[in-house]
């Protein structure tokens, strides 16, 4: 009825089509993985709401200069302390510890903490004197910004 050559071509074309369909089926099961992918896209990010607040402290007398200069430096130091606390919330804290034990007794126990990161979008909530010698500065960081910072950090880390 059909020639052998024609039947071979139909068989080959059918196999190609089946192989292509199988390839598409396997490929459709694949998914890209991005760590810490933001679940809230677009307007949904605004729905998260909330602000993370961090307060930094600084003693006025621990700075050099005249009294007005000491106060300004204390406010600046308290602001940097608040930024450090926000960085701890966003990126976490790297802890390095070392313990020396001799004769089943702890001889030396050393802890070091390190925080590293970029904070943007923080807003000044308040500056207030706690007492005659201490200032407190409170910064607020929107949760949407926290998620953006974490996502950017994870993308940076995964590319390196």
C-alpha positions in Angstrom: 0.0 0.0 0.0 2.7 2.5 1.0 6.3 2.2 0.0 8.9 1.2 2.5 10.7 4.6 2.1 7.4 6.5 2.9 6.8 4.3 6.0 10.3 5.0 7.3 9.8 8.7 6.9 6.5 8.5 8.8 8.1 6.4 11.5 11.1 8.9 11.8 8.8 12.0 11.9 6.5 10.3 14.5 9.6 9.5 16.7 10.8 13.1 16.4 7.4 14.4 17.4 7.3 12.0 20.4 10.8 12.9 21.4 10.1 16.6 21.2 6.8 16.1 23.2 8.8 14.2 25.8 11.4 16.9 26.0 8.7 19.6 26.5 7.1 17.4 29.2 10.5 17.1 31.1 11.3 20.8 30.6 7.9 21.9 31.9 8.8 20.2 35.3 11.9 22.4 35.7 11.7 25.5 37.8 14.2 28.3 38.4 15.4 28.6 42.0 16.2 32.0 43.4 17.0 31.9 47.2 14.8 34.3 49.2 12.6 35.0 46.2 10.2 37.8 47.1 6.7 36.3 47.4 5.1 39.7 47.3 5.4 41.3 43.9 4.2 44.7 42.8 1.3 46.1 44.9 1.4 43.1 47.1 4.7 44.3 48.6 2.8 47.3 50.0 0.4 45.0 51.7 3.1 43.7 54.0 3.2 46.9 55.9 5.0 47.4 59.2 8.2 49.1 60.2 11.2 47.6 62.0 12.6 50.0 64.6 16.0 50.0 66.1 17.3 52.4 68.8 21.0 53.3 69.3 22.5 54.9 72.4 25.5 57.0 73.1 27.0 58.7 76.1 27.7 62.4 75.7 30.8 62.6 77.8 32.6 59.9 75.9 33.2 62.3 73.0 35.8 65.0 72.9 35.2 68.7 72.2 33.0 71.4 73.7 29.6 70.4 75.2 27.6 71.2 72.0 30.1 69.2 69.9 29.9 66.3 72.4 26.1 66.4 72.1 26.2 66.4 68.3 28.8 63.5 68.2 26.7 61.6 70.7 23.6 61.9 68.4 25.7 60.8 65.4 27.2 57.8 67.3 23.7 56.8 68.5 22.4 57.0 64.9 25.3 54.7 63.7 24.5 52.3 66.6 20.9 52.2 65.4 22.1 51.5 61.8 24.2 48.7 63.2 21.2 47.2 64.9 19.2 47.4 61.7 22.0 45.6 59.8 21.9 42.9 62.4 18.2 42.4 61.8 18.5 42.4 58.0 21.7 40.4 57.5 22.3 38.7 60.8 25.4 38.7 63.0 28.6 36.7 62.3 29.8 35.2 65.6 33.4 33.9 66.0 34.3 32.2 69.2 37.3 30.5 70.7 37.4 28.5 73.9 40.6 27.2 75.5 40.2 24.3 78.0 42.9 22.9 80.1 42.5 20.2 82.8 38.8 20.2 82.0 38.5 23.8 83.0 37.8 26.7 80.7 41.0 28.9 80.6 39.9 31.4 78.0 36.6 32.1 76.3 36.6 34.8 73.6 33.7 35.9 71.4 33.8 38.3 68.5 30.7 39.6 66.6 30.7 41.2 63.2 28.0 42.8 61.2 28.3 43.8 57.6 25.7 45.2 55.1 24.1 48.1 53.4 21.0 49.8 54.8 19.0 52.2 52.7 15.5 53.6 53.2 15.8 54.0 57.0 13.9 56.9 58.4 14.6 58.9 61.5 11.8 58.2 64.0 13.1 60.2 67.0 16.1 61.7 68.8 15.7 62.0 72.5 17.9 62.6 75.5 17.6 59.6 77.9 19.2 61.5 80.8 21.6 64.4 81.1 24.4 62.3 79.7 22.9 59.9 77.1 21.1 60.3 73.7 18.9 57.7 72.0 18.2 57.7 68.3 15.4 55.5 66.8 15.4 54.6 63.1 12.6 52.9 61.3 13.0 50.6 58.2 9.9 49.5 56.2 9.5 45.7 56.0 9.3 45.9 52.2 12.8 47.5 52.2 14.1 44.7 54.5 12.9 42.1 52.0 14.5 44.0 49.1 17.8 44.2 51.0 17.7 40.5 51.8 16.9 39.6 48.2 19.7 41.8 46.8 22.1 40.3 49.3 21.2 36.7 48.4 21.4 37.4 44.7 24.9 39.0 45.3 26.0 36.0 47.4 24.6 33.4 44.9 26.5 35.1 42.0 29.8 34.9 43.7 
